[in-house]
């Protein structure tokens, strides 16, 4: 299995105007990019924390969504956001892109009260040489008298198959280091629940071997569960 690590990007092509809006005392436009992880694909939406997802989205005026699979799922998300926000939201989607069987649709959603889509201003980057696996999608918006353009794109890195587990372990390592520093500062363990689960010293050889095999099987199952969790997180 080849692992592709995706970086979500929403590029503001006209940034100085946004800063000028803030300097002139007018409301600023809050923009976010959100890799929403296969929105609309069977088996993925059921695992999402929709309350948290909606809570994140309503903090912004316009959000670029990556890894969108179906339009029905976007409509369902917009309905949830409108219910939470109490205001109307709109969306625009690009065509499905991707060379393999997995394809996604770049999407922008925005609060209709504050942001307007400039008609006929959206489309795909003209990748005439077919250099890009997923062509970027762009759109132009208007906030008050200020026009700005956004581009949604993904950057992929060809990483080995076990990369998700390694990245997941790196994140956990930060927590373990923090625990160690806290323990050193406090002079006492912060996780006294830990207990030894290895082979009991003094067991007969046959029982020890059987217990060792069982513990190894449990360890492999735990590692497999962690790898699955890491894959879903990435």
C-alpha positions in Angstrom: 0.0 0.0 0.0 1.4 3.4 -1.0 0.7 6.1 1.5 -0.1 9.7 0.4 0.1 12.4 3.0 -2.2 15.2 2.1 -1.7 18.8 3.0 -4.8 21.0 2.8 -4.2 24.5 1.3 -6.4 27.4 0.8 -4.4 30.2 -0.9 -5.6 33.8 -0.6 -4.5 35.4 -3.8 -5.3 38.9 -2.7 -4.2 39.3 0.9 -3.5 43.0 1.2 -7.1 43.9 0.6 -8.1 41.7 3.5 -5.7 43.5 5.8 -6.9 46.8 4.6 -10.5 45.8 5.5 -9.3 45.3 9.1 -7.4 48.6 9.2 -10.5 50.5 8.0 -12.6 49.1 10.8 -14.7 46.9 8.7 -15.3 43.3 9.6 -12.6 40.8 8.7 -13.2 37.7 6.7 -12.2 34.5 8.5 -11.0 31.8 6.1 -10.2 28.1 6.8 -9.1 25.0 5.0 -10.5 21.7 6.3 -9.5 18.2 5.2 -12.8 16.6 6.1 -11.7 13.0 5.3 -13.8 11.4 2.6 -17.0 13.2 3.2 -19.9 11.1 1.7 -18.0 7.8 1.4 -19.6 4.8 3.0 -18.2 3.9 6.4 -16.5 7.3 7.1 -19.3 9.7 7.8 -20.7 7.5 10.6 -17.4 7.8 12.5 -17.4 11.6 12.3 -18.1 13.8 15.3 -20.6 16.1 13.6 -21.2 18.3 16.5 -17.5 19.1 16.7 -17.2 19.4 12.9 -20.0 22.0 12.8 -18.6 23.8 15.8 -15.4 24.3 13.9 -17.0 25.4 10.6 -19.2 28.1 12.1 -16.2 29.9 13.5 -15.3 31.0 10.0 -17.0 32.9 7.2 -15.7 30.7 4.4 -14.2 27.2 4.5 -12.4 25.2 1.8 -13.2 21.5 2.1 -10.9 18.8 0.8 -11.7 15.1 0.4 -15.3 15.6 -0.5 -16.8 12.6 -2.3 -20.5 13.4 -2.8 -22.7 16.5 -3.2 -25.4 15.0 -1.0 -23.0 14.9 1.9 -22.1 18.6 1.4 -25.8 19.5 1.4 -26.2 17.6 4.6 -23.3 19.3 6.2 -24.5 22.7 5.1 -27.9 22.0 6.7 -26.2 21.1 10.0 -24.1 24.3 9.9 -27.2 26.4 9.2 -29.1 24.9 12.1 -26.2 25.6 14.4 -25.4 29.0 13.0 -28.9 30.3 12.5 -27.8 31.8 9.1 -27.9 30.7 5.5 -24.8 29.1 3.9 -24.0 28.4 0.3 -21.5 26.1 -1.4 -19.8 25.5 -4.8 -18.0 22.3 -5.9 -15.5 21.4 -8.5 -15.6 18.3 -10.6 -14.1 15.0 -9.3 -10.3 14.9 -9.6 -7.8 12.1 -9.2 -6.0 9.7 -11.5 -6.9 6.5 -9.6 -10.2 5.0 -8.4 -10.3 7.5 -5.5 -11.5 10.9 -6.6 -12.4 14.0 -4.6 -14.2 17.2 -5.2 -12.8 20.5 -3.9 -15.6 22.5 -2.3 -16.1 26.0 -0.8 -18.8 26.7 1.7 -19.5 30.1 3.1 -21.9 32.2 5.2 -24.3 33.8 2.6 -24.9 36.9 4.7 -21.3 38.0 4.5 -19.7 36.4 1.4 -20.9 36.4 -2.2 -19.6 34.2 -5.1 -18.6 36.3 -8.1 -20.6 34.7 -10.9 -18.6 32.7 -13.5 -15.3 33.1 -11.5 -14.8 29.5 -10.5 -13.0 26.7 -12.4 -10.1 24.2 -12.5 -6.5 25.1 -13.1 -5.7 24.3 -16.7 -3.2 21.5 -16.3 -2.6 21.0 -20.0 0.5 18.8 -19.5 -1.3 16.6 -17.0 1.4 17.3 -14.4 -0.9 17.4 -11.4 -2.7 14.4 -9.9 -5.5 16.6 -8.7 -5.9 19.9 -10.4 -6.5 22.8 -8.1 -9.9 24.4 -8.0 -10.4 28.2 -7.7 -13.2 30.7 -7.1 -13.5 34.4 -6.6 -15.7 35.9 -3.8 -16.8 39.3 -2.6 -17.1 40.6 0.9 -18.5 44.2 0.9 -16.5 46.0 -1.8 -13.5 43.7 -1.5 -12.9 40.8 -4.1 -10.6 38.0 -3.3 -9.7 34.6 -4.9 -9.2 31.3 -3.2 -7.5 28.2 -4.6 -8.1 24.7 -3.1 -5.3 22.1 -3.7 -3.6 19.1 -2.1 0.0 18.3 -1.9 0.9 14.7 -1.7 4.1 13.0 -0.5 5.0 9.5 -1.5 5.6 7.9 1.9 6.2 4.3 2.8 3.2 2.1 3.9 4.0 2.3 7.6 4.3 6.1 7.6 0.9 6.7 9.3 1.9 4.6 12.3 5.2 6.4 12.6 3.5 9.9 12.4 0.9 8.7 14.9 3.7 7.5 17.3 5.5 10.9 17.0 2.4 12.7 18.2 2.1 10.2 21.1 5.8 10.7 21.9 5.2 14.4 22.6 2.7 13.4 25.2 4.9 10.8 26.8 7.7 13.4 27.1 5.3 15.8 28.7 4.3 13.1 31.2 8.0 12.4 32.0 8.7 16.1 32.6 5.7 16.4 34.8 6.7 13.3 36.8 10.2 14.7 37.3 8.9 18.1 38.5 6.3 16.6 40.9 8.5 13.7 42.1 5.7 11.1 41.7 4.3 9.0 38.9 1.2 10.4 37.2 0.1 7.0 35.9 0.3 4.6 38.8 -2.2 2.3 37.2 0.5 0.7 35.0 1.2 -2.9 35.9 3.5 -5.7 34.6 1.7 -8.1 32.2 4.7 -10.1 31.1 5.6 -13.7 31.9 5.5 -14.4 35.7 9.0 -15.3 36.9 9.3 -18.9 38.1 6.6 -20.4 35.8 7.2 -23.8 34.3 8.7 -23.6 30.9 5.6 -24.9 29.1 3.3 -22.4 30.8 5.7 -19.6 30.3 6.0 -20.3 26.6 2.2 -20.5 26.2 1.7 -17.2 28.1 4.4 -15.6 26.0 2.6 -16.6 22.8 -0.7 -15.2 24.1 1.0 -11.9 25.1 2.6 -11.6 21.7 -0.7 -12.1 20.0 -2.3 -9.5 22.1 0.6 -7.1 21.3 0.2 -7.7 17.6 -3.6 -7.0 17.9 -2.9 -3.8 19.8 -0.4 -2.6 17.2 -2.9 -3.4 14.4 -5.5 -1.3 16.1 -3.1 1.6 16.5 -2.2 1.4 12.8 -5.9 1.5 11.9 -6.4 4.5 14.1 -3.4 6.2 12.6 -4.6 5.6 9.1 -8.0 7.1 9.9 -6.3 10.1 11.6 -4.2 10.8 8.5 
